[in-house]
């Protein structure tokens, strides 16, 4: 599509998008004739705008009004006309400082990274903490009440995962402690897949020397992580930033719907999972973003990789379509790189 646009069309589209990102207002031909570096009459600009509108790149919000970019127009601008900015040294240091890992587990680092990115971008920020088959470090069972037990697993990488278990009401603290001691003695240094095979073999051979209740706790704990319903941890920060630029009632309605979408964590995790298979920053604009069903929202996401260059998660921002893409795209990309280095 970009190759089909001549120099005048590209200049008009660029100026309309940049003006939209700056103030969100439609741009008319007279305003464009003053702003464009090339000398074009308002009549010529109107013809160019009409052609861009026919191509689905612009639209007129009101009769005889100026033009705004469509989602397709924004995407075309980003793909071919956008000139990315550079992060300042202060922005880089702020991201790096927030992501420092010393003394913190992976989830804490990712939480700090989202706080930093949300603050710098003035958007809502989200990150998926990776599912891990890293070796066990420790597992504990915590009694919460009759029939309710919390299983806490810590991996050698520092990732903490919790699971609620439904167990018999007559479990004693001693039984839970015995189950924890048994697993910690045998599973430390083993991955989840290795752990299941090792323990099940001992139970089947009756060499585990556990009573029936302790065996039930052990099997329930392993099943909670070995099951197919393990979900990535999804961290969301900065939703309040979305309220900073509400100018009209329809904006408020859009933000309300976006807040609801942010609560749809399974769908957000699904989008982040698809991004993990891509290279570099991915941008979803308006109607392309089926999660939201809103024409005025954008999502900028980048995958991050571990020390073996394997994609293990994604981080990104969500906000109105008139984001400062030139600034935020490299910001998301750099944050993903910093996280990847820490995990490596």
C-alpha positions as YAML, in Angstrom:
chain: A
units: angstrom
residues:
- id: 1
  name: UNK
  ca: [0.00, 0.00, 0.00]
- id: 2
  name: UNK
  ca: [2.77, 2.45, 0.93]
- id: 3
  name: UNK
  ca: [4.43, 2.00, -2.47]
- id: 4
  name: UNK
  ca: [1.19, 3.11, -4.11]
- id: 5
  name: UNK
  ca: [1.28, 6.51, -2.37]
- id: 6
  name: UNK
  ca: [3.15, 9.37, -4.01]
- id: 7
  name: UNK
  ca: [5.22, 11.92, -2.11]
- id: 8
  name: UNK
  ca: [2.30, 14.31, -1.62]
- id: 9
  name: UNK
  ca: [0.03, 11.59, -0.23]
- id: 10
  name: UNK
  ca: [2.71, 10.40, 2.17]
- id: 11
  name: UNK
  ca: [3.37, 13.95, 3.39]
- id: 12
  name: UNK
  ca: [-0.35, 14.60, 3.99]
- id: 13
  name: UNK
  ca: [-0.87, 11.27, 5.78]
- id: 14
  name: UNK
  ca: [2.21, 11.83, 7.95]
- id: 15
  name: UNK
  ca: [1.07, 15.32, 8.98]
- id: 16
  name: UNK
  ca: [-2.47, 14.20, 9.79]
- id: 17
  name: UNK
  ca: [-1.25, 11.30, 11.94]
- id: 18
  name: UNK
  ca: [1.32, 13.44, 13.77]
- id: 19
  name: UNK
  ca: [-1.31, 16.10, 14.45]
- id: 20
  name: UNK
  ca: [-3.75, 13.44, 15.68]
- id: 21
  name: UNK
  ca: [-1.15, 11.99, 18.05]
- id: 22
  name: UNK
  ca: [-0.41, 15.48, 19.35]
- id: 23
  name: UNK
  ca: [-3.94, 16.78, 20.00]
- id: 24
  name: UNK
  ca: [-6.51, 14.26, 18.78]
- id: 25
  name: UNK
  ca: [-8.27, 16.84, 16.59]
- id: 26
  name: UNK
  ca: [-9.23, 16.54, 12.89]
- id: 27
  name: UNK
  ca: [-6.98, 18.45, 10.51]
- id: 28
  name: UNK
  ca: [-8.32, 20.56, 7.62]
- id: 29
  name: UNK
  ca: [-6.75, 21.43, 4.28]
- id: 30
  name: UNK
  ca: [-5.93, 25.04, 5.21]
- id: 31
  name: UNK
  ca: [-4.07, 23.96, 8.34]
- id: 32
  name: UNK
  ca: [-2.18, 21.35, 6.36]
- id: 33
  name: UNK
  ca: [-1.18, 23.86, 3.67]
- id: 34
  name: UNK
  ca: [0.54, 25.93, 6.37]
- id: 35
  name: UNK
  ca: [2.25, 22.99, 8.05]
- id: 36
  name: UNK
  ca: [3.50, 21.00, 5.07]
- id: 37
  name: UNK
  ca: [7.07, 21.59, 3.96]
- id: 38
  name: UNK
  ca: [6.03, 21.38, 0.29]
- id: 39
  name: UNK
  ca: [3.87, 24.09, -1.23]
- id: 40
  name: UNK
  ca: [0.40, 22.71, -1.90]
- id: 41
  name: UNK
  ca: [-2.83, 24.64, -2.21]
- id: 42
  name: UNK
  ca: [-5.80, 23.80, 0.06]
- id: 43
  name: UNK
  ca: [-7.67, 22.57, -3.05]
- id: 44
  name: UNK
  ca: [-4.85, 20.17, -3.96]
- id: 45
  name: UNK
  ca: [-4.65, 18.94, -0.37]
- id: 46
  name: UNK
  ca: [-8.42, 18.31, -0.33]
- id: 47
  name: UNK
  ca: [-8.03, 16.12, -3.42]
- id: 48
  name: UNK
  ca: [-5.20, 14.19, -1.78]
- id: 49
  name: UNK
  ca: [-7.26, 13.76, 1.38]
- id: 50
  name: UNK
  ca: [-10.18, 12.49, -0.67]
- id: 51
  name: UNK
  ca: [-7.94, 9.89, -2.31]
- id: 52
  name: UNK
  ca: [-6.59, 8.78, 1.08]
- id: 53
  name: UNK
  ca: [-10.12, 8.55, 2.42]
- id: 54
  name: UNK
  ca: [-11.17, 6.42, -0.53]
- id: 55
  name: UNK
  ca: [-8.19, 4.15, 0.20]
- id: 56
  name: UNK
  ca: [-9.46, 3.66, 3.77]
- id: 57
  name: UNK
  ca: [-6.60, 5.55, 5.40]
- id: 58
  name: UNK
  ca: [-8.52, 8.66, 6.54]
- id: 59
  name: UNK
  ca: [-12.07, 9.48, 7.59]
- id: 60
  name: UNK
  ca: [-14.11, 12.59, 8.31]
- id: 61
  name: UNK
  ca: [-15.72, 12.49, 11.79]
- id: 62
  name: UNK
  ca: [-18.22, 15.18, 10.73]
- id: 63
  name: UNK
  ca: [-19.50, 16.64, 7.49]
- id: 64
  name: UNK
  ca: [-17.13, 19.32, 6.13]
- id: 65
  name: UNK
  ca: [-14.72, 18.65, 9.01]
- id: 66
  name: UNK
  ca: [-11.04, 17.86, 8.75]
- id: 67
  name: UNK
  ca: [-9.72, 14.32, 8.59]
- id: 68
  name: UNK
  ca: [-8.46, 11.78, 11.11]
- id: 69
  name: UNK
  ca: [-6.47, 8.59, 10.43]
- id: 70
  name: UNK
  ca: [-8.25, 5.24, 10.43]
- id: 71
  name: UNK
  ca: [-6.71, 2.20, 12.11]
- id: 72
  name: UNK
  ca: [-5.34, 1.20, 8.71]
- id: 73
  name: UNK
  ca: [-3.90, 4.69, 8.23]
- id: 74
  name: UNK
  ca: [-2.19, 4.54, 11.61]
- id: 75
  name: UNK
  ca: [-0.80, 1.09, 10.87]
- id: 76
  name: UNK
  ca: [0.53, 2.20, 7.49]
- id: 77
  name: UNK
  ca: [2.16, 5.23, 9.09]
- id: 78
  name: UNK
  ca: [3.82, 3.07, 11.75]
- id: 79
  name: UNK
  ca: [4.98, 0.44, 9.27]
- id: 80
  name: UNK
  ca: [6.49, 2.80, 6.72]
- id: 81
  name: UNK
  ca: [6.58, 6.45, 7.75]
- id: 82
  name: UNK
  ca: [7.27, 6.53, 11.47]
- id: 83
  name: UNK
  ca: [10.68, 7.72, 12.59]
- id: 84
  name: UNK
  ca: [11.43, 6.15, 15.95]
- id: 85
  name: UNK
  ca: [12.97, 8.31, 18.63]
- id: 86
  name: UNK
  ca: [15.80, 7.39, 20.96]
- id: 87
  name: UNK
  ca: [15.43, 6.84, 24.68]
- id: 88
  name: UNK
  ca: [17.20, 9.37, 26.84]
- id: 89
  name: UNK
  ca: [19.96, 8.19, 29.13]
- id: 90
  name: UNK
  ca: [17.71, 9.00, 32.09]
- id: 91
  name: UNK
  ca: [14.91, 6.80, 30.69]
- id: 92
  name: UNK
  ca: [17.30, 3.90, 30.14]
- id: 93
  name: UNK
  ca: [18.70, 4.18, 33.65]
- id: 94
  name: UNK
  ca: [15.23, 4.39, 35.16]
- id: 95
  name: UNK
  ca: [14.19, 1.17, 33.43]
- id: 96
  name: UNK
  ca: [17.43, -0.60, 34.37]
- id: 97
  name: UNK
  ca: [17.23, 0.54, 37.99]
- id: 98
  name: UNK
  ca: [13.65, -0.69, 38.37]
- id: 99
  name: UNK
  ca: [14.54, -4.05, 36.86]
- id: 100
  name: UNK
  ca: [17.52, -4.80, 39.09]
- id: 101
  name: UNK
  ca: [17.14, -8.35, 40.32]
- id: 102
  name: UNK
  ca: [19.36, -8.49, 43.41]
- id: 103
  name: UNK
  ca: [17.44, -10.13, 46.25]
- id: 104
  name: UNK
  ca: [14.16, -10.38, 44.32]
- id: 105
  name: UNK
  ca: [12.35, -13.15, 42.51]
- id: 106
  name: UNK
  ca: [11.26, -13.01, 38.88]
- id: 107
  name: UNK
  ca: [7.72, -11.81, 39.60]
- id: 108
  name: UNK
  ca: [9.00, -8.91, 41.71]
- id: 109
  name: UNK
  ca: [11.38, -7.86, 38.93]
- id: 110
  name: UNK
  ca: [8.61, -8.00, 36.34]
- id: 111
  name: UNK
  ca: [6.29, -6.03, 38.61]
- id: 112
  name: UNK
  ca: [8.92, -3.29, 38.95]
- id: 113
  name: UNK
  ca: [9.45, -3.31, 35.17]
- id: 114
  name: UNK
  ca: [5.76, -2.71, 34.55]
- id: 115
  name: UNK
  ca: [5.77, 0.13, 37.08]
- id: 116
  name: UNK
  ca: [8.68, 1.78, 35.28]
- id: 117
  name: UNK
  ca: [7.21, 1.35, 31.81]
- id: 118
  name: UNK
  ca: [3.79, 2.53, 32.93]
- id: 119
  name: UNK
  ca: [5.27, 5.64, 34.52]
- id: 120
  name: UNK
  ca: [7.38, 6.54, 31.49]
- id: 121
  name: UNK
  ca: [4.71, 5.83, 28.87]
- id: 122
  name: UNK
  ca: [1.72, 7.15, 30.89]
- id: 123
  name: UNK
  ca: [-0.21, 4.07, 29.78]
- id: 124
  name: UNK
  ca: [-1.45, 0.87, 31.37]
- id: 125
  name: UNK
  ca: [1.32, -1.72, 31.30]
- id: 126
  name: UNK
  ca: [1.14, -5.50, 31.39]
- id: 127
  name: UNK
  ca: [3.65, -8.34, 31.47]
- id: 128
  name: UNK
  ca: [3.39, -12.11, 31.46]
- id: 129
  name: UNK
  ca: [5.63, -13.96, 33.90]
- id: 130
  name: UNK
  ca: [6.96, -17.09, 32.23]
- id: 131
  name: UNK
  ca: [5.80, -20.57, 33.01]
- id: 132
  name: UNK
  ca: [8.90, -22.40, 34.04]
- id: 133
  name: UNK
  ca: [10.13, -25.95, 34.13]
- id: 134
  name: UNK
  ca: [13.19, -24.81, 36.05]
- id: 135
  name: UNK
  ca: [14.36, -27.07, 38.88]
- id: 136
  name: UNK
  ca: [12.54, -26.96, 42.19]
- id: 137
  name: UNK
  ca: [14.12, -25.14, 45.10]
- id: 138
  name: UNK
  ca: [11.42, -25.49, 47.74]
- id: 139
  name: UNK
  ca: [7.78, -26.45, 48.17]
- id: 140
  name: UNK
  ca: [5.55, -25.74, 51.16]
- id: 141
  name: UNK
  ca: [1.95, -26.54, 52.10]
- id: 142
  name: UNK
  ca: [0.13, -23.91, 54.13]
- id: 143
  name: UNK
  ca: [-3.12, -24.71, 55.99]
- id: 144
  name: UNK
  ca: [-5.79, -22.07, 55.23]
- id: 145
  name: UNK
  ca: [-8.84, -23.66, 56.85]
- id: 146
  name: UNK
  ca: [-10.91, -26.84, 56.79]
- id: 147
  name: UNK
  ca: [-10.28, -28.55, 53.45]
- id: 148
  name: UNK
  ca: [-8.24, -25.63, 52.07]
- id: 149
  name: UNK
  ca: [-4.47, -25.76, 51.61]
- id: 150
  name: UNK
  ca: [-2.14, -23.42, 49.74]
- id: 151
  name: UNK
  ca: [0.76, -25.07, 47.91]
- id: 152
  name: UNK
  ca: [3.71, -22.72, 47.33]
- id: 153
  name: UNK
  ca: [6.47, -23.73, 44.92]
- id: 154
  name: UNK
  ca: [9.72, -21.76, 44.49]
- id: 155
  name: UNK
  ca: [11.97, -22.56, 41.54]
- id: 156
  name: UNK
  ca: [15.75, -22.12, 41.44]
- id: 157
  name: UNK
  ca: [15.21, -19.10, 39.17]
- id: 158
  name: UNK
  ca: [13.22, -17.40, 41.95]
- id: 159
  name: UNK
  ca: [9.79, -17.79, 40.34]
- id: 160
  name: UNK
  ca: [7.03, -18.34, 42.91]
- id: 161
  name: UNK
  ca: [3.83, -20.19, 41.98]
- id: 162
  name: UNK
  ca: [0.85, -20.73, 44.27]
- id: 163
  name: UNK
  ca: [-1.99, -23.24, 43.98]
- id: 164
  name: UNK
  ca: [-5.11, -23.76, 46.10]
- id: 165
  name: UNK
  ca: [-5.78, -27.42, 46.92]
- id: 166
  name: UNK
  ca: [-9.00, -29.05, 48.08]
- id: 167
  name: UNK
  ca: [-7.94, -31.69, 50.59]
- id: 168
  name: UNK
  ca: [-9.61, -33.66, 53.42]
- id: 169
  name: UNK
  ca: [-10.82, -31.60, 56.38]
- id: 170
  name: UNK
  ca: [-8.98, -33.71, 58.94]
- id: 171
  name: UNK
  ca: [-5.46, -32.89, 57.71]
- id: 172
  name: UNK
  ca: [-3.11, -31.95, 60.54]
- id: 173
  name: UNK
  ca: [-0.20, -29.48, 60.34]
- id: 174
  name: UNK
  ca: [2.08, -32.48, 60.91]
- id: 175
  name: UNK
  ca: [0.79, -34.17, 57.74]
- id: 176
  name: UNK
  ca: [1.40, -31.02, 55.67]
- id: 177
  name: UNK
  ca: [4.88, -30.66, 57.12]
- id: 178
  name: UNK
  ca: [5.71, -34.29, 56.35]
- id: 179
  name: UNK
  ca: [4.53, -33.83, 52.75]
- id: 180
  name: UNK
  ca: [6.69, -30.70, 52.37]
- id: 181
  name: UNK
  ca: [9.75, -32.41, 53.88]
- id: 182
  name: UNK
  ca: [9.31, -35.46, 51.66]
- id: 183
  name: UNK
  ca: [9.09, -33.40, 48.46]
- id: 184
  name: UNK
  ca: [11.90, -31.03, 49.38]
- id: 185
  name: UNK
  ca: [14.24, -33.93, 50.16]
- id: 186
  name: UNK
  ca: [13.62, -35.64, 46.83]
- id: 187
  name: UNK
  ca: [12.73, -32.90, 44.38]
- id: 188
  name: UNK
  ca: [15.31, -30.19, 45.04]
- id: 189
  name: UNK
  ca: [17.26, -29.72, 41.81]
- id: 190
  name: UNK
  ca: [14.74, -31.63, 39.69]
- id: 191
  name: UNK
  ca: [12.38, -30.11, 37.11]
- id: 192
  name: UNK
  ca: [8.61, -30.46, 37.37]
- id: 193
  name: UNK
  ca: [8.48, -33.19, 34.74]
- id: 194
  name: UNK
  ca: [11.29, -35.13, 36.43]
- id: 195
  name: UNK
  ca: [9.69, -34.69, 39.85]
- id: 196
  name: UNK
  ca: [6.40, -36.26, 38.89]
- id: 197
  name: UNK
  ca: [8.04, -39.39, 37.53]
- id: 198
  name: UNK
  ca: [10.37, -39.79, 40.51]
- id: 199
  name: UNK
  ca: [7.70, -39.45, 43.20]
- id: 200
  name: UNK
  ca: [5.11, -41.54, 41.38]
- id: 201
  name: UNK
  ca: [7.62, -44.35, 41.02]
- id: 202
  name: UNK
  ca: [8.33, -44.32, 44.77]
- id: 203
  name: UNK
  ca: [4.61, -44.31, 45.60]
- id: 204
  name: UNK
  ca: [3.91, -47.15, 43.17]
- id: 205
  name: UNK
  ca: [6.79, -49.18, 44.63]
- id: 206
  name: UNK
  ca: [5.54, -48.46, 48.18]
- id: 207
  name: UNK
  ca: [9.02, -47.18, 49.04]
- id: 208
  name: UNK
  ca: [7.92, -43.66, 49.92]
- id: 209
  name: UNK
  ca: [7.06, -44.68, 53.50]
- id: 210
  name: UNK
  ca: [4.19, -42.20, 53.66]
- id: 211
  name: UNK
  ca: [0.80, -42.70, 55.27]
- id: 212
  name: UNK
  ca: [-2.34, -42.39, 53.18]
- id: 213
  name: UNK
  ca: [-3.09, -38.74, 54.00]
- id: 214
  name: UNK
  ca: [0.47, -37.56, 53.38]
- id: 215
  name: UNK
  ca: [0.52, -39.44, 50.08]
- id: 216
  name: UNK
  ca: [-2.71, -37.69, 49.10]
- id: 217
  name: UNK
  ca: [-1.16, -34.27, 49.83]
- id: 218
  name: UNK
  ca: [1.97, -35.12, 47.83]
- id: 219
  name: UNK
  ca: [-0.01, -36.32, 44.82]
- id: 220
  name: UNK
  ca: [-2.38, -33.33, 44.95]
- id: 221
  name: UNK
  ca: [0.54, -30.91, 45.10]
- id: 222
  name: UNK
  ca: [2.29, -32.40, 42.09]
- id: 223
  name: UNK
  ca: [-0.95, -32.67, 40.13]
- id: 224
  name: UNK
  ca: [-1.65, -28.97, 40.68]
- id: 225
  name: UNK
  ca: [1.47, -28.03, 38.70]
- id: 226
  name: UNK
  ca: [1.51, -30.94, 36.27]
- id: 227
  name: UNK
  ca: [-2.06, -30.27, 35.09]
- id: 228
  name: UNK
  ca: [-2.78, -28.59, 31.78]
- id: 229
  name: UNK
  ca: [-4.44, -25.58, 33.39]
- id: 230
  name: UNK
  ca: [-1.26, -23.81, 34.44]
- id: 231
  name: UNK
  ca: [-1.61, -20.15, 33.59]
- id: 232
  name: UNK
  ca: [1.04, -17.53, 33.09]
- id: 233
  name: UNK
  ca: [1.11, -14.92, 35.81]
- id: 234
  name: UNK
  ca: [-0.21, -11.67, 34.33]
- id: 235
  name: UNK
  ca: [0.82, -8.41, 36.00]
- id: 236
  name: UNK
  ca: [-1.04, -5.19, 35.13]
- id: 237
  name: UNK
  ca: [-0.05, -1.73, 36.36]
- id: 238
  name: UNK
  ca: [-0.96, 1.88, 35.64]
- id: 239
  name: UNK
  ca: [-4.64, 1.60, 34.75]
- id: 240
  name: UNK
  ca: [-5.18, 5.04, 36.32]
- id: 241
  name: UNK
  ca: [-2.98, 6.56, 33.60]
- id: 242
  name: UNK
  ca: [-5.78, 5.89, 31.13]
- id: 243
  name: UNK
  ca: [-7.89, 8.52, 32.88]
- id: 244
  name: UNK
  ca: [-5.36, 11.31, 32.33]
- id: 245
  name: UNK
  ca: [-6.52, 12.15, 28.81]
- id: 246
  name: UNK
  ca: [-10.30, 11.86, 29.06]
- id: 247
  name: UNK
  ca: [-11.69, 14.84, 27.13]
- id: 248
  name: UNK
  ca: [-15.29, 13.86, 26.45]
- id: 249
  name: UNK
  ca: [-18.08, 11.53, 27.52]
- id: 250
  name: UNK
  ca: [-17.36, 9.07, 24.71]
- id: 251
  name: UNK
  ca: [-13.73, 8.96, 25.88]
- id: 252
  name: UNK
  ca: [-14.94, 8.01, 29.35]
- id: 253
  name: UNK
  ca: [-17.09, 5.24, 27.90]
- id: 254
  name: UNK
  ca: [-14.11, 3.94, 25.93]
- id: 255
  name: UNK
  ca: [-11.93, 3.91, 29.04]
- id: 256
  name: UNK
  ca: [-14.65, 2.12, 31.01]
- id: 257
  name: UNK
  ca: [-14.77, -0.60, 28.36]
- id: 258
  name: UNK
  ca: [-10.98, -0.78, 28.34]
- id: 259
  name: UNK
  ca: [-10.93, -1.24, 32.12]
- id: 260
  name: UNK
  ca: [-13.31, -4.15, 31.68]
- id: 261
  name: UNK
  ca: [-11.04, -5.61, 29.01]
- id: 262
  name: UNK
  ca: [-8.06, -5.40, 31.34]
- id: 263
  name: UNK
  ca: [-9.93, -7.62, 33.76]
- id: 264
  name: UNK
  ca: [-10.25, -10.27, 31.02]
- id: 265
  name: UNK
  ca: [-6.91, -11.71, 31.96]
- id: 266
  name: UNK
  ca: [-7.23, -14.97, 30.02]
- id: 267
  name: UNK
  ca: [-7.71, -13.08, 26.76]
- id: 268
  name: UNK
  ca: [-4.81, -10.74, 27.53]
- id: 269
  name: UNK
  ca: [-2.60, -13.74, 28.31]
- id: 270
  name: UNK
  ca: [-3.67, -15.30, 25.00]
- id: 271
  name: UNK
  ca: [-2.56, -12.22, 23.06]
- id: 272
  name: UNK
  ca: [0.76, -12.11, 24.90]
- id: 273
  name: UNK
  ca: [1.27, -15.79, 24.13]
- id: 274
  name: UNK
  ca: [0.84, -15.21, 20.39]
- id: 275
  name: UNK
  ca: [3.33, -12.34, 20.54]
- id: 276
  name: UNK
  ca: [5.97, -14.64, 22.03]
- id: 277
  name: UNK
  ca: [6.23, -16.40, 18.66]
- id: 278
  name: UNK
  ca: [6.97, -13.12, 16.84]
- id: 279
  name: UNK
  ca: [10.18, -11.20, 16.33]
- id: 280
  name: UNK
  ca: [10.42, -7.73, 17.81]
- id: 281
  name: UNK
  ca: [7.72, -5.27, 18.81]
- id: 282
  name: UNK
  ca: [4.14, -6.02, 17.72]
- id: 283
  name: UNK
  ca: [1.49, -3.31, 17.42]
- id: 284
  name: UNK
  ca: [-2.26, -3.87, 17.50]
- id: 285
  name: UNK
  ca: [-4.41, -0.90, 16.56]
- id: 286
  name: UNK
  ca: [-8.14, -0.36, 16.85]
- id: 287
  name: UNK
  ca: [-10.23, -2.97, 15.09]
- id: 288
  name: UNK
  ca: [-7.20, -5.27, 14.75]
- id: 289
  name: UNK
  ca: [-7.32, -5.69, 18.51]
- id: 290
  name: UNK
  ca: [-10.20, -8.15, 18.76]
- id: 291
  name: UNK
  ca: [-9.78, -8.34, 22.54]
- id: 292
  name: UNK
  ca: [-11.13, -4.86, 23.10]
- id: 293
  name: UNK
  ca: [-13.65, -4.45, 20.29]
- id: 294
  name: UNK
  ca: [-12.83, -0.74, 20.45]
- id: 295
  name: UNK
  ca: [-11.69, 1.46, 17.58]
- id: 296
  name: UNK
  ca: [-9.72, 3.89, 19.75]
- id: 297
  name: UNK
  ca: [-7.27, 1.65, 21.59]
- id: 298
  name: UNK
  ca: [-3.78, 0.41, 20.79]
- id: 299
  name: UNK
  ca: [-1.51, -2.24, 22.25]
- id: 300
  name: UNK
  ca: [2.29, -2.25, 21.83]
- id: 301
  name: UNK
  ca: [3.94, -5.51, 22.92]
- id: 302
  name: UNK
  ca: [7.43, -7.04, 22.76]
- id: 303
  name: UNK
  ca: [8.53, -10.59, 23.65]
- id: 304
  name: UNK
  ca: [11.47, -11.17, 25.98]
- id: 305
  name: UNK
  ca: [13.87, -14.09, 25.91]
- id: 306
  name: UNK
  ca: [15.85, -16.10, 28.45]
- id: 307
  name: UNK
  ca: [19.58, -16.90, 28.38]
- id: 308
  name: UNK
  ca: [19.00, -19.57, 25.72]
- id: 309
  name: UNK
  ca: [17.25, -17.06, 23.41]
- id: 310
  name: UNK
  ca: [13.91, -18.77, 24.05]
- id: 311
  name: UNK
  ca: [10.82, -16.54, 24.22]
- id: 312
  name: UNK
  ca: [9.39, -16.93, 27.71]
- id: 313
  name: UNK
  ca: [7.06, -13.93, 28.10]
- id: 314
  name: UNK
  ca: [5.98, -10.55, 26.77]
- id: 315
  name: UNK
  ca: [5.64, -6.99, 28.05]
- id: 316
  name: UNK
  ca: [3.65, -4.11, 26.61]
- id: 317
  name: UNK
  ca: [1.43, -1.09, 27.04]
- id: 318
  name: UNK
  ca: [-2.22, -0.36, 26.31]
- id: 319
  name: UNK
  ca: [-3.67, 3.07, 25.67]
- id: 320
  name: UNK
  ca: [-5.62, 5.26, 23.26]
- id: 321
  name: UNK
  ca: [-4.74, 5.01, 19.56]
- id: 322
  name: UNK
  ca: [-3.09, 8.43, 19.64]
- id: 323
  name: UNK
  ca: [-0.11, 7.14, 21.56]
- id: 324
  name: UNK
  ca: [3.29, 8.68, 20.98]
- id: 325
  name: UNK
  ca: [4.42, 5.66, 18.98]
- id: 326
  name: UNK
  ca: [7.84, 7.12, 18.13]
- id: 327
  name: UNK
  ca: [8.67, 7.31, 21.84]
- id: 328
  name: UNK
  ca: [6.82, 4.30, 23.27]
- id: 329
  name: UNK
  ca: [7.83, 1.62, 20.74]
- id: 330
  name: UNK
  ca: [11.57, 1.84, 21.57]
- id: 331
  name: UNK
  ca: [10.66, 2.11, 25.26]
- id: 332
  name: UNK
  ca: [8.76, -1.20, 25.19]
- id: 333
  name: UNK
  ca: [11.51, -2.81, 23.12]
- id: 334
  name: UNK
  ca: [14.27, -1.70, 25.50]
- id: 335
  name: UNK
  ca: [12.38, -2.86, 28.60]
- id: 336
  name: UNK
  ca: [11.93, -6.32, 27.01]
- id: 337
  name: UNK
  ca: [15.67, -6.44, 26.28]
- id: 338
  name: UNK
  ca: [16.55, -5.52, 29.88]
- id: 339
  name: UNK
  ca: [14.24, -8.20, 31.27]
- id: 340
  name: UNK
  ca: [15.75, -10.76, 28.91]
- id: 341
  name: UNK
  ca: [19.28, -9.94, 30.07]
- id: 342
  name: UNK
  ca: [18.24, -10.32, 33.70]
- id: 343
  name: UNK
  ca: [16.63, -13.69, 33.06]
- id: 344
  name: UNK
  ca: [19.75, -14.78, 31.17]
...
